[in-house]
């Protein structure tokens, strides 16, 4: 049995705090959603701004074989003929073959927000839906505040659904617009509606009580066959139902089909892609698609994983395009190190004294402030050095950094570095926006003649954490550097009382990791 996924990231999701999509952003996201294979993409509200109207023109050129593009808007205004309503006209001009109309179902909203009569609201719904059906459009009716309306005046909320059905709506979407309903309430109300309405039902849940995904699943269990939501749960206030959790739960736990066969494995990539364009932090512990969703740290857990991954994983991470990660930290045991070594194809004897010594050393380094669970590249270099699977690419002979501040408050930084590569010594200098940037530029300049591939990489993030703030400016700091090239991303760590030294450690690890991978 199919459940259709209606994605509203480009409309409802863009209403989330801190999110603003350009026209180009919206086109890119629409293409990615089409690649994922959702059934509907809600492109926006063409009556609200020129950008959304332009999006619908461009969207007609996209190859979206599995996906329909929907335009969102409201029913006609009170006491206004449908043919003279500007929002209705903009919806028609969008060219979208699917029109999603939102209408009031809570009598409180009709009287207070619209300031019209209950009967006029029903006329607005009937006339607007009929108009678009006469224009040969698929019409999805979003019954706004339906669950709150049903709790306060059940008869009127059902009258609204009946009016939409009589006018020819293809779908009735029950909306928990304030996000305050509980899953058992959603299930009970959907079950009642299902007995009285024969048109296909859908669910649109907000997350103000943290129940949006659960509410969506409860609604499907009782008969809804469309789920509206957003990638990563983006949306106004606390967000919308996160389809990155809804889809795998429906497919893997409830036996429904939501995406074209084989497309579920594209979910993690789509989630991260949209997050990058939205410029929003991607939460590591996000279910299914988070970077840490299948990360294991405790030694007892990893020991069991070595025997069977099902001991501590509810699904195979590859089913949603994610992957298992085993973290090595002060909580680790031999099992963590064995798993990591197996992952890196390093031959390690579980009972070897050197292996046990390494675990002890890792725990001591973590106690000093190193954090290998967030710096896989530094950990791999550490292990390969310990098991003689690494050769030095270069050696530092001398390093000097000069900072200069003039009377105009301009600060310049220059780094002079001498490194040895084989029998040759390279002595270079470079300026930068700060000491770390100057250090990076100077080191790359010194290595470039022998290792031109360093020009391919760039630092994508730089984080500093003070570890013992009570020591003031003498406190130890941890520097985490994220690096990337066209095909890979990796993270390295450095710790010292001197921020330049900590940065140097992480920077050197980053370059050494790149050079190691290029030669493997």
TACOR-V172520 format. One record per residue. N is the residue number from 0. PHI is phi in degrees with one decimal (999 if undefined). D_LAST is the distance of its C-alpha to the last C-alpha in Angstrom with 1 decimal. Layout:
n = (N | N)
phi = (PHI | PHI)
d_last = (D_LAST | D_LAST)
This chain:
n = (0 | 1 | 2 | 3 | 4 | 5 | 6 | 7 | 8 | 9 | 10 | 11 | 12 | 13 | 14 | 15 | 16 | 17 | 18 | 19 | 20 | 21 | 22 | 23 | 24 | 25 | 26 | 27 | 28 | 29 | 30 | 31 | 32 | 33 | 34 | 35 | 36 | 37 | 38 | 39 | 40 | 41 | 42 | 43 | 44 | 45 | 46 | 47 | 48 | 49 | 50 | 51 | 52 | 53 | 54 | 55 | 56 | 57 | 58 | 59 | 60 | 61 | 62 | 63 | 64 | 65 | 66 | 67 | 68 | 69 | 70 | 71 | 72 | 73 | 74 | 75 | 76 | 77 | 78 | 79 | 80 | 81 | 82 | 83 | 84 | 85 | 86 | 87 | 88 | 89 | 90 | 91 | 92 | 93 | 94 | 95 | 96 | 97 | 98 | 99 | 100 | 101 | 102 | 103 | 104 | 105 | 106 | 107 | 108 | 109 | 110 | 111 | 112 | 113 | 114 | 115 | 116 | 117 | 118 | 119 | 120 | 121 | 122 | 123 | 124 | 125 | 126 | 127 | 128 | 129 | 130 | 131 | 132 | 133 | 134 | 135 | 136 | 137 | 138 | 139 | 140 | 141 | 142 | 143 | 144 | 145 | 146 | 147 | 148 | 149 | 150 | 151 | 152 | 153 | 154 | 155 | 156 | 157 | 158 | 159 | 160 | 161 | 162 | 163 | 164 | 165 | 166 | 167 | 168 | 169 | 170 | 171 | 172 | 173 | 174 | 175 | 176 | 177 | 178 | 179 | 180 | 181 | 182 | 183 | 184 | 185 | 186 | 187 | 188 | 189 | 190 | 191 | 192 | 193 | 194 | 195 | 196 | 197 | 198 | 199 | 200 | 201 | 202 | 203 | 204 | 205 | 206 | 207 | 208 | 209 | 210 | 211 | 212 | 213 | 214 | 215 | 216 | 217 | 218 | 219 | 220 | 221 | 222 | 223 | 224 | 225 | 226 | 227 | 228 | 229 | 230 | 231 | 232 | 233 | 234 | 235 | 236 | 237 | 238 | 239 | 240 | 241 | 242 | 243 | 244 | 245 | 246 | 247 | 248 | 249 | 250 | 251 | 252 | 253 | 254 | 255 | 256 | 257 | 258 | 259 | 260 | 261 | 262 | 263 | 264 | 265 | 266 | 267 | 268 | 269 | 270 | 271 | 272 | 273 | 274 | 275 | 276 | 277 | 278 | 279 | 280 | 281 | 282 | 283 | 284 | 285 | 286 | 287 | 288 | 289 | 290 | 291 | 292 | 293 | 294 | 295 | 296 | 297 | 298 | 299 | 300 | 301 | 302 | 303 | 304 | 305 | 306 | 307 | 308 | 309 | 310 | 311 | 312 | 313 | 314 | 315 | 316 | 317 | 318 | 319 | 320 | 321 | 322 | 323 | 324 | 325 | 326 | 327 | 328 | 329 | 330 | 331 | 332 | 333 | 334 | 335 | 336 | 337 | 338 | 339 | 340 | 341 | 342 | 343 | 344 | 345 | 346 | 347 | 348 | 349 | 350 | 351 | 352 | 353 | 354 | 355 | 356 | 357 | 358 | 359 | 360 | 361 | 362 | 363 | 364 | 365 | 366 | 367 | 368 | 369 | 370 | 371 | 372 | 373 | 374 | 375 | 376 | 377 | 378 | 379 | 380 | 381 | 382 | 383 | 384 | 385 | 386 | 387 | 388 | 389 | 390 | 391 | 392 | 393 | 394 | 395 | 396 | 397 | 398 | 399 | 400 | 401 | 402 | 403 | 404 | 405 | 406 | 407 | 408 | 409 | 410 | 411 | 412 | 413 | 414 | 415 | 416 | 417 | 418 | 419 | 420 | 421 | 422 | 423 | 424 | 425 | 426 | 427 | 428 | 429 | 430 | 431 | 432 | 433 | 434 | 435 | 436 | 437 | 438 | 439 | 440 | 441 | 442 | 443 | 444 | 445 | 446 | 447 | 448 | 449 | 450 | 451 | 452 | 453 | 454 | 455 | 456 | 457 | 458 | 459 | 460 | 461 | 462 | 463 | 464 | 465 | 466 | 467 | 468 | 469 | 470 | 471 | 472 | 473 | 474 | 475 | 476 | 477 | 478 | 479 | 480 | 481 | 482 | 483 | 484 | 485 | 486 | 487 | 488 | 489 | 490 | 491 | 492 | 493 | 494 | 495 | 496 | 497 | 498 | 499 | 500 | 501 | 502 | 503 | 504 | 505 | 506 | 507 | 508 | 509 | 510 | 511 | 512 | 513 | 514 | 515 | 516 | 517 | 518 | 519)
phi = (999 | -96.1 | -120.3 | -84.1 | -100.1 | -109.3 | -93.6 | -118.9 | -58.0 | -74.7 | -115.5 | -67.5 | -64.2 | -70.8 | -83.2 | -71.2 | -59.7 | 86.8 | -109.9 | -148.2 | -91.8 | -77.6 | -60.8 | -64.0 | -58.4 | -64.6 | -65.2 | -63.5 | -66.0 | -59.4 | -63.4 | -68.8 | -65.7 | -65.1 | -64.2 | -65.6 | 103.2 | -66.0 | -78.4 | -133.4 | -121.3 | -83.9 | -80.3 | 144.7 | -113.6 | -61.4 | -80.8 | -98.7 | -163.3 | -63.9 | -61.1 | -67.5 | -63.5 | -67.2 | -57.6 | -66.2 | -65.9 | -71.2 | -63.8 | -65.7 | -91.9 | -78.2 | -90.1 | -122.2 | -63.8 | -98.9 | -129.6 | -103.4 | -96.4 | -110.8 | -102.8 | -105.7 | -168.5 | -102.8 | -64.6 | -56.8 | -71.9 | -58.5 | 59.4 | -126.8 | -58.3 | -60.1 | -75.0 | -109.2 | -86.3 | -63.7 | -66.7 | -64.1 | -63.3 | -64.5 | -61.3 | -66.8 | -69.5 | -63.4 | 81.6 | -66.7 | -84.1 | -115.8 | -115.4 | -105.2 | -108.7 | -101.7 | -139.8 | -78.2 | -119.9 | -95.9 | -57.2 | -57.6 | -69.6 | -59.5 | -76.7 | -93.6 | -83.6 | -80.8 | 54.3 | -137.3 | -88.6 | -63.3 | -70.0 | -64.0 | -61.1 | -63.9 | -66.0 | -58.7 | -68.4 | -60.3 | -67.5 | -71.2 | -63.4 | -59.4 | -60.1 | -73.4 | -67.6 | -65.8 | -90.8 | 61.8 | -106.5 | -73.5 | -119.1 | -106.2 | -101.3 | -89.0 | -80.8 | -65.4 | 56.7 | -61.2 | -69.3 | -66.0 | -63.0 | -66.2 | -70.0 | -94.5 | -151.1 | -59.5 | -61.1 | -70.2 | -58.3 | -72.3 | -62.1 | -61.9 | -61.4 | -64.4 | -63.5 | -65.2 | -65.6 | -63.8 | -77.4 | 107.0 | -57.1 | -84.6 | -138.5 | -116.6 | -104.0 | -87.9 | -106.8 | -98.1 | -65.4 | -84.8 | 68.2 | -103.3 | -82.3 | -99.8 | -55.8 | -69.4 | -68.7 | -58.4 | -60.2 | -65.4 | -70.5 | -60.3 | -60.4 | -67.5 | -63.8 | -58.0 | -71.6 | -106.6 | -118.7 | -99.0 | -76.2 | -54.1 | -107.7 | -136.5 | -128.9 | -130.9 | -114.2 | -101.3 | -109.1 | -64.2 | -106.1 | 73.2 | -116.5 | -59.5 | -66.4 | -59.6 | -65.2 | -64.3 | -67.5 | -63.6 | -67.0 | -64.0 | -57.9 | -97.0 | 127.4 | -70.2 | -120.6 | -136.2 | -120.7 | -99.3 | -172.8 | -132.0 | -63.0 | 62.5 | 73.0 | -60.6 | 159.7 | -63.5 | 58.2 | -95.4 | 96.7 | -106.4 | -62.4 | -82.7 | -69.3 | -71.7 | -100.3 | -62.2 | -60.6 | -66.0 | -64.5 | -65.7 | -78.2 | -91.9 | -108.6 | -116.2 | 80.3 | -95.0 | -109.1 | -117.6 | -121.2 | -55.8 | -52.6 | 88.3 | -85.0 | -59.5 | -67.8 | -87.6 | -63.8 | -62.9 | -62.1 | -62.6 | -61.8 | -71.4 | -61.8 | -65.2 | -60.4 | -65.0 | -67.3 | -71.1 | 58.5 | -113.1 | -63.8 | -95.7 | -73.5 | -59.8 | -94.1 | -63.6 | -55.3 | 70.7 | -109.0 | -67.9 | -60.2 | -103.4 | -61.9 | -127.8 | -96.8 | -124.3 | -122.6 | -67.9 | -59.1 | -64.3 | -61.9 | -67.1 | -58.7 | -71.4 | -61.0 | -60.6 | -86.4 | -166.9 | -57.8 | -65.1 | -64.6 | -137.5 | -136.3 | -82.6 | -144.8 | -75.5 | -56.4 | -67.8 | -63.6 | -111.5 | 76.7 | -102.2 | -148.7 | -76.5 | -131.7 | -111.3 | -94.5 | -111.3 | -154.0 | -68.6 | -90.8 | -78.4 | -122.3 | -58.6 | -61.5 | -61.5 | -67.1 | -63.7 | -63.5 | -64.2 | -63.9 | -61.4 | -61.3 | -95.9 | 58.6 | -102.8 | -80.9 | -126.1 | -89.3 | -59.2 | -106.4 | -70.3 | -63.1 | -65.2 | -63.8 | -64.9 | -65.0 | -64.6 | -58.5 | -63.1 | -66.7 | -60.7 | -64.7 | -69.1 | -63.6 | -63.6 | -65.2 | -78.3 | 127.1 | -65.7 | -132.5 | -72.9 | -66.2 | -106.0 | -144.1 | -59.2 | -66.2 | -63.4 | -65.0 | -63.1 | -61.5 | -59.0 | -69.1 | -67.1 | -64.9 | -64.8 | -107.5 | 55.7 | -117.7 | -152.5 | -124.2 | -63.7 | -88.2 | -159.3 | -128.5 | -77.2 | -104.0 | -162.6 | -145.5 | -138.3 | -124.5 | -118.9 | -110.1 | -132.3 | -124.0 | -100.8 | -70.1 | -86.5 | 68.8 | -80.0 | -116.4 | -119.5 | -127.8 | -135.1 | -117.8 | -115.1 | -136.5 | -126.6 | -125.6 | -112.9 | -124.6 | 64.4 | -94.0 | -109.3 | -114.2 | -120.0 | -122.2 | -135.6 | -142.2 | -156.0 | -97.9 | -158.9 | -70.3 | -160.8 | -62.7 | -70.6 | -64.3 | -64.5 | -61.3 | -60.9 | -62.2 | -68.2 | -65.1 | -61.1 | -62.1 | -70.3 | -89.1 | -59.9 | -64.2 | -93.2 | -122.3 | -63.2 | -66.9 | -64.7 | -71.1 | -78.3 | -95.8 | -146.2 | -82.2 | -95.7 | -159.6 | -142.5 | -124.8 | -124.2 | -127.6 | -78.1 | -94.2 | -139.3 | -60.3 | -63.8 | -89.0 | 61.4 | -71.2 | -93.4 | -67.6 | -75.9 | -125.1 | -113.8 | -110.8 | -112.2 | -117.2 | -99.7 | -123.9 | -156.4 | -128.6 | -67.4 | -118.6 | -152.2 | -133.1 | -152.8 | -129.2 | -135.4 | -135.6 | -144.5 | -137.1 | -169.8 | -71.9 | -104.9 | -64.0 | -68.5 | -65.0 | -62.5 | -65.6 | -61.0 | -57.6 | -67.5 | -66.6 | -63.6 | -59.2 | -62.4 | -70.6 | -61.3 | -63.7 | -59.3 | -65.2 | -62.7 | -65.7 | -66.8 | -107.9 | -93.4)
d_last = (46.9 | 45.4 | 45.3 | 44.8 | 42.7 | 44.3 | 42.0 | 43.8 | 41.0 | 42.3 | 45.8 | 46.2 | 42.7 | 43.3 | 46.3 | 44.1 | 44.3 | 41.8 | 40.8 | 41.9 | 40.5 | 41.0 | 42.0 | 38.5 | 37.0 | 39.4 | 38.5 | 34.7 | 35.4 | 37.8 | 35.2 | 32.7 | 35.5 | 36.5 | 32.9 | 33.1 | 36.4 | 39.1 | 42.6 | 44.0 | 42.9 | 45.6 | 45.3 | 47.8 | 51.5 | 52.7 | 56.0 | 54.5 | 52.7 | 52.0 | 48.2 | 48.4 | 50.9 | 48.5 | 45.6 | 47.7 | 48.4 | 44.7 | 43.7 | 45.9 | 43.4 | 40.4 | 39.2 | 39.8 | 40.5 | 40.6 | 41.9 | 45.3 | 45.8 | 48.6 | 50.7 | 52.1 | 55.6 | 58.7 | 62.0 | 64.8 | 66.4 | 69.6 | 72.7 | 70.8 | 71.0 | 67.6 | 67.9 | 68.4 | 65.6 | 62.9 | 60.0 | 61.0 | 61.2 | 57.7 | 56.3 | 58.0 | 56.9 | 53.2 | 53.2 | 51.4 | 52.5 | 52.0 | 54.0 | 53.6 | 56.8 | 57.2 | 60.6 | 62.3 | 63.1 | 64.2 | 67.8 | 67.3 | 64.9 | 67.3 | 70.1 | 68.4 | 65.5 | 66.9 | 70.5 | 71.8 | 73.5 | 71.8 | 73.4 | 72.2 | 68.6 | 69.0 | 70.4 | 67.5 | 65.1 | 67.1 | 67.8 | 64.3 | 62.7 | 65.5 | 64.9 | 61.3 | 62.0 | 64.7 | 61.9 | 59.9 | 57.2 | 55.4 | 56.4 | 54.6 | 56.9 | 55.4 | 58.0 | 57.4 | 58.2 | 59.2 | 58.7 | 60.6 | 63.2 | 63.5 | 64.1 | 66.8 | 68.5 | 67.2 | 69.9 | 69.0 | 65.3 | 65.9 | 68.4 | 65.6 | 63.4 | 66.4 | 67.2 | 63.6 | 63.8 | 67.2 | 66.0 | 63.3 | 60.0 | 57.2 | 55.5 | 56.8 | 54.1 | 55.2 | 54.0 | 53.6 | 53.7 | 54.3 | 51.7 | 54.1 | 54.6 | 53.4 | 51.8 | 55.0 | 57.0 | 54.8 | 55.0 | 58.7 | 59.5 | 57.2 | 58.9 | 62.3 | 61.4 | 59.9 | 63.4 | 65.2 | 62.8 | 61.7 | 59.4 | 55.6 | 54.6 | 51.6 | 50.5 | 49.6 | 48.9 | 48.3 | 46.6 | 49.2 | 49.7 | 46.1 | 47.1 | 46.1 | 43.5 | 45.8 | 48.7 | 47.0 | 46.1 | 49.7 | 51.1 | 49.1 | 50.3 | 53.8 | 53.5 | 51.7 | 49.6 | 48.1 | 46.1 | 45.8 | 43.2 | 40.4 | 36.6 | 35.8 | 39.6 | 40.3 | 44.0 | 47.2 | 48.0 | 45.8 | 44.2 | 44.4 | 43.3 | 39.4 | 38.6 | 35.1 | 36.8 | 39.7 | 37.8 | 35.7 | 38.7 | 40.8 | 38.5 | 37.0 | 39.9 | 43.0 | 42.3 | 42.8 | 41.0 | 40.2 | 37.4 | 36.9 | 35.3 | 31.5 | 31.6 | 31.5 | 27.7 | 28.0 | 29.9 | 27.3 | 26.0 | 29.6 | 30.5 | 27.9 | 28.5 | 32.2 | 31.7 | 29.9 | 32.7 | 35.3 | 33.7 | 34.3 | 32.3 | 30.5 | 31.7 | 29.0 | 31.5 | 32.7 | 33.2 | 30.9 | 28.9 | 28.4 | 25.0 | 26.6 | 28.6 | 26.5 | 25.3 | 26.4 | 27.2 | 30.0 | 29.3 | 31.9 | 30.5 | 27.0 | 28.6 | 30.3 | 27.4 | 25.6 | 28.7 | 29.2 | 28.0 | 31.5 | 32.8 | 31.8 | 30.9 | 33.6 | 31.4 | 28.0 | 26.1 | 24.6 | 28.2 | 28.4 | 24.9 | 23.9 | 21.6 | 22.1 | 21.0 | 21.7 | 22.6 | 22.7 | 25.8 | 29.1 | 30.1 | 27.3 | 27.9 | 25.9 | 25.3 | 23.3 | 21.0 | 20.7 | 19.9 | 17.2 | 15.7 | 16.0 | 14.4 | 11.2 | 11.5 | 12.9 | 15.9 | 18.9 | 22.5 | 24.7 | 27.5 | 25.7 | 27.4 | 24.2 | 23.2 | 26.7 | 26.5 | 23.4 | 25.3 | 28.2 | 26.2 | 24.7 | 28.2 | 29.6 | 27.1 | 28.0 | 31.6 | 31.1 | 29.9 | 26.1 | 25.3 | 21.9 | 22.9 | 22.8 | 19.7 | 16.7 | 14.2 | 16.4 | 16.7 | 13.0 | 13.0 | 16.2 | 15.2 | 12.2 | 14.7 | 17.4 | 15.7 | 14.4 | 10.7 | 10.6 | 12.1 | 14.3 | 13.6 | 17.4 | 20.6 | 23.5 | 26.8 | 29.2 | 29.6 | 32.8 | 33.7 | 37.1 | 38.8 | 42.0 | 44.6 | 47.6 | 51.0 | 49.9 | 47.3 | 44.4 | 41.4 | 38.9 | 35.8 | 34.2 | 31.3 | 31.0 | 27.9 | 27.0 | 23.5 | 22.3 | 19.2 | 19.5 | 23.2 | 23.8 | 25.3 | 25.4 | 28.3 | 28.6 | 30.7 | 30.7 | 32.9 | 32.2 | 34.1 | 33.7 | 32.2 | 28.8 | 28.6 | 29.7 | 27.1 | 24.3 | 25.8 | 26.2 | 22.8 | 21.2 | 23.8 | 23.0 | 19.2 | 19.6 | 20.6 | 17.4 | 15.0 | 16.7 | 14.2 | 15.9 | 18.8 | 17.1 | 17.2 | 20.4 | 22.0 | 23.5 | 25.4 | 26.7 | 28.7 | 30.8 | 32.6 | 35.4 | 35.2 | 38.6 | 41.0 | 44.0 | 42.8 | 43.2 | 41.4 | 40.1 | 38.3 | 34.7 | 32.4 | 29.0 | 26.9 | 24.4 | 22.4 | 20.9 | 18.6 | 17.5 | 16.4 | 17.4 | 15.0 | 14.4 | 16.3 | 15.8 | 18.4 | 18.9 | 22.0 | 24.2 | 27.7 | 30.5 | 34.2 | 33.2 | 31.7 | 30.2 | 28.4 | 27.2 | 25.9 | 24.2 | 22.3 | 21.1 | 20.4 | 18.4 | 16.3 | 15.8 | 14.6 | 12.4 | 10.7 | 10.2 | 9.0 | 6.4 | 5.2 | 5.8 | 3.8 | 0.0)
